[in-house]
């Protein structure tokens, strides 16, 4: 298990198979990044509004005409000249 950091530590010590989860949040009017080593703690830090917003963004592609999108991307790819080699 990982060691808990103290106020005097300059870093965070984790096991090599333990995730480090960074969440961008707003606290007291400032954007901050809070780090977690536990999925449950990270999930608890998110409000229901954040989860609902993410799910709405995922669902917004449900009405896309995928055939038309693929055709448009293919057309754009063929109309756009390739980037010249970088020397």
Beta strands, then each sheet from edge to edge (+ up, - down):
strand 1: 21-27
strand 2: 30-36
sheet 1: 1+ 2-
end
